[in-house]
Amino acid sequence: MQRVSFVLKVREERLDDYIARHERVWPDMLDALRGTGWTNYTLFIRPDGMLIGYFETEDLQAALDGMSSTEVNARWQAEMAPFFESLDGKRPDEAFVPLTEVFHLD
């Protein structure tokens, strides 16, 4: 199982709305995540908008490719893009770079 963590930056002025959207994630988006191998997916956020994501998957590239092929993910990413800083024209799920794991306590 691969453990994946990433960082993105939510615009501070959109923070409350971003959090509210994640209190009501679409059921078909949740189904797509589960169906493409994303498990234990968790988001953490600081008051300044620094977002830390974490999930586990058997195959990172397969999980990313699976989500990118779903229609619901295209809609979700389009809705979420305005919340983020520094995407450089990419969708949020294309802009994150996985962090390097340096320690894990079993």
C-alpha positions as CSV (number, residue, x, y, z in Angstrom):
1,M,0.0,0.0,0.0
2,Q,1.4,3.4,-1.0
3,R,0.9,6.3,1.4
4,V,0.6,9.6,-0.5
5,S,0.7,13.1,0.9
6,F,0.5,16.4,-0.9
7,V,0.3,20.2,-0.3
8,L,-1.9,22.8,-2.0
9,K,-2.8,26.3,-1.0
10,V,-6.5,27.4,-0.6
11,R,-7.1,31.1,-1.0
12,E,-7.7,32.5,2.4
13,E,-10.8,34.5,1.4
14,R,-12.4,31.2,0.1
15,L,-11.5,29.1,3.1
16,D,-14.9,28.9,4.7
17,D,-16.6,28.0,1.4
18,Y,-13.9,25.4,0.6
19,I,-14.5,23.7,4.0
20,A,-18.3,23.9,3.5
21,R,-18.0,22.1,0.1
22,H,-16.1,19.3,1.8
23,E,-18.9,18.8,4.3
24,R,-21.1,17.9,1.4
25,V,-18.9,16.0,-1.1
26,W,-21.1,14.6,-3.9
27,P,-22.0,10.9,-3.4
28,D,-20.9,10.1,-7.0
29,M,-17.5,11.7,-6.3
30,L,-17.1,9.6,-3.1
31,D,-18.0,6.5,-5.1
32,A,-15.5,7.4,-7.9
33,L,-12.7,7.9,-5.3
34,R,-13.4,4.5,-3.7
35,G,-13.8,2.8,-7.1
36,T,-10.5,4.0,-8.3
37,G,-8.5,2.9,-5.3
38,W,-8.3,5.9,-3.0
39,T,-8.5,4.8,0.6
40,N,-8.1,6.6,3.9
41,Y,-8.3,9.9,2.0
42,T,-8.0,12.8,4.5
43,L,-7.6,16.6,4.1
44,F,-6.1,18.9,6.8
45,I,-6.1,22.7,6.5
46,R,-4.4,25.5,8.4
47,P,-6.1,28.9,9.0
48,D,-3.8,30.4,6.3
49,G,-5.2,28.0,3.7
50,M,-2.3,25.5,3.6
51,L,-3.9,22.2,2.7
52,I,-2.3,18.9,3.4
53,G,-3.8,15.8,1.7
54,Y,-3.2,12.2,2.5
55,F,-4.5,9.0,1.0
56,E,-3.5,5.4,0.6
57,T,-3.6,3.4,-2.6
58,E,-2.2,0.2,-4.1
59,D,-1.0,2.1,-7.2
60,L,-0.7,5.9,-7.3
61,Q,-0.6,6.3,-11.1
62,A,-3.6,3.9,-11.5
63,A,-5.6,5.9,-8.9
64,L,-4.8,9.2,-10.6
65,D,-5.5,7.9,-14.0
66,G,-8.8,6.3,-12.8
67,M,-10.0,9.5,-11.3
68,S,-9.0,11.6,-14.3
69,S,-11.1,9.4,-16.6
70,T,-14.3,10.0,-14.6
71,E,-16.8,12.7,-15.6
72,V,-17.6,13.5,-11.9
73,N,-13.9,14.3,-11.3
74,A,-13.8,16.7,-14.2
75,R,-16.9,18.5,-12.8
76,W,-15.5,18.5,-9.2
77,Q,-12.0,19.8,-10.3
78,A,-13.6,22.6,-12.3
79,E,-15.7,23.7,-9.3
80,M,-12.7,23.4,-6.9
81,A,-10.1,25.2,-9.1
82,P,-11.1,28.8,-8.2
83,F,-10.4,28.0,-4.5
84,F,-6.7,27.4,-5.0
85,E,-3.6,29.5,-5.5
86,S,-0.8,28.8,-8.0
87,L,-2.4,26.1,-10.2
88,D,-0.7,27.5,-13.3
89,G,-3.6,26.5,-15.5
90,K,-3.8,23.0,-14.1
91,R,-6.7,21.3,-12.3
92,P,-6.1,20.9,-8.6
93,D,-5.6,17.1,-9.0
94,E,-2.9,17.8,-11.6
95,A,-1.2,20.5,-9.6
96,F,-0.3,18.6,-6.5
97,V,3.1,17.0,-6.2
98,P,3.4,14.0,-3.8
99,L,5.7,14.7,-0.9
100,T,8.6,12.3,-0.1
101,E,8.0,10.1,2.9
102,V,10.9,10.3,5.2
103,F,9.5,8.5,8.3
104,H,6.7,6.2,9.2
105,L,5.9,4.7,12.6
106,D,4.2,1.3,12.3
